[in-house]
């Protein structure tokens, strides 16, 4: 059986991205691998063994084109309203909290926030299938 261990995104500015993921989600550098033309930075926290891998191509000067195929990353939190308020107070720009109720019953509550490179992150209230 396969086990999901990380997801990778390409970022333009290492310091800006590391600071964002630390401030927004408490992700810290777990490992860093330097190569001549790129750097891999693995971010994680105590909530999960899953990691976010940031790839920094050293010769890149222009923002990445995310195109129309990228979806989003998702994290779950114990108290959605408190996290929304904390992230907003930190000077980040979370969108409004949304209740998803396609058949009249709320199955998820969440908000989105974009990282410095434009990647979308969905922050879900922990519960149901979103543990």
C-alpha positions as CSV (number, residue, x, y, z in Angstrom):
1,X,0.0,0.0,0.0
2,X,1.3,3.4,-0.9
3,X,1.7,6.2,1.8
4,X,1.6,9.8,0.8
5,X,4.7,11.6,2.1
6,X,5.0,15.0,0.5
7,X,3.8,17.4,-2.2
8,X,6.2,19.7,-4.1
9,X,5.6,23.2,-5.3
10,X,8.1,25.6,-7.0
11,X,8.7,28.9,-5.3
12,X,10.5,32.0,-6.4
13,X,11.8,33.4,-3.1
14,X,12.8,30.9,-0.4
15,X,12.8,33.2,2.6
16,X,9.4,34.7,1.7
17,X,7.9,31.2,1.3
18,X,9.4,29.7,4.4
19,X,8.2,32.7,6.5
20,X,4.7,32.4,5.0
21,X,4.3,28.7,5.7
22,X,5.7,29.1,9.2
23,X,3.4,32.0,10.1
24,X,0.3,30.6,8.5
25,X,0.6,26.9,9.4
26,X,3.5,26.4,11.8
27,X,5.5,24.5,9.2
28,X,9.2,24.5,10.0
29,X,12.2,23.4,8.0
30,X,12.6,19.6,8.6
31,X,15.3,19.1,6.0
32,X,17.2,21.1,3.3
33,X,19.1,19.6,0.4
34,X,21.4,21.9,-1.6
35,X,22.3,21.2,-5.2
36,X,24.2,23.3,-7.7
37,X,21.1,24.6,-9.6
38,X,18.3,24.1,-7.1
39,X,17.4,23.7,-3.4
40,X,14.8,21.4,-1.8
41,X,13.3,22.5,1.5
42,X,11.0,20.1,3.3
43,X,8.5,21.7,5.7
44,X,6.5,19.9,8.4
45,X,5.0,20.2,11.8
46,X,4.0,17.8,14.7
47,X,0.4,17.5,13.4
48,X,1.3,15.1,10.6
49,X,4.2,13.2,8.9
50,X,3.2,14.7,5.5
51,X,5.7,17.3,4.2
52,X,5.5,20.2,1.8
53,X,8.6,20.3,-0.4
54,X,9.6,23.7,-1.7
55,X,11.8,23.7,-4.8
56,X,13.8,26.8,-5.4
57,X,15.5,26.9,-8.8
58,X,18.5,29.2,-8.3
59,X,18.5,30.7,-11.8
60,X,14.8,31.6,-11.7
61,X,13.9,35.3,-11.7
62,X,10.3,35.3,-12.9
63,X,7.3,34.1,-11.1
64,X,6.0,30.7,-12.1
65,X,2.9,30.5,-14.3
66,X,0.5,28.3,-12.3
67,X,-1.6,27.7,-15.4
68,X,-5.1,26.3,-15.2
69,X,-4.3,22.8,-14.0
70,X,-3.2,23.5,-10.4
71,X,-5.9,22.8,-7.7
72,X,-4.9,23.5,-4.1
73,X,-3.3,22.2,-1.0
74,X,-5.5,21.5,2.0
75,X,-4.9,21.5,5.8
76,X,-7.4,20.9,8.6
77,X,-7.5,22.9,11.9
78,X,-9.3,22.3,15.2
79,X,-10.8,25.8,15.4
80,X,-11.4,27.3,12.0
81,X,-12.6,30.7,13.2
82,X,-9.7,31.1,15.6
83,X,-7.2,30.2,12.8
84,X,-8.9,32.6,10.4
85,X,-8.6,35.4,13.0
86,X,-5.0,34.5,13.8
87,X,-3.9,34.4,10.2
88,X,-5.7,37.7,9.5
89,X,-4.1,39.4,12.5
90,X,-0.7,38.2,11.3
91,X,-1.2,40.4,8.2
92,X,-2.0,37.7,5.8
93,X,-5.1,37.8,3.6
94,X,-7.4,34.9,4.1
95,X,-10.6,34.9,2.2
96,X,-13.9,34.7,4.1
97,X,-15.1,31.4,5.8
98,X,-17.5,29.5,3.6
99,X,-20.0,26.8,4.5
100,X,-20.2,24.1,1.8
101,X,-23.7,22.7,1.8
102,X,-24.5,21.3,-1.7
103,X,-27.7,19.5,-0.6
104,X,-28.7,21.7,2.2
105,X,-26.5,20.0,4.8
106,X,-23.2,21.6,5.8
107,X,-20.4,19.0,4.9
108,X,-17.5,21.4,5.2
109,X,-16.5,24.8,6.5
110,X,-13.3,26.4,5.1
111,X,-11.4,29.4,3.8
112,X,-8.7,29.8,1.2
113,X,-5.5,31.7,1.4
114,X,-2.9,32.2,-1.3
115,X,0.8,31.8,-0.6
116,X,3.4,34.3,-1.9
117,X,3.6,32.5,-5.3
118,X,-0.1,32.3,-5.7
119,X,-0.7,28.7,-4.7
120,X,-4.1,28.3,-3.1
121,X,-4.4,26.6,0.3
122,X,-7.7,25.4,1.7
123,X,-8.0,25.6,5.5
124,X,-10.8,23.3,6.6
125,X,-12.6,22.8,10.0
126,X,-11.4,19.5,11.3
127,X,-14.2,16.9,11.4
128,X,-15.9,14.2,9.3
129,X,-13.7,13.2,6.5
130,X,-11.4,16.2,7.0
131,X,-9.4,15.0,10.0
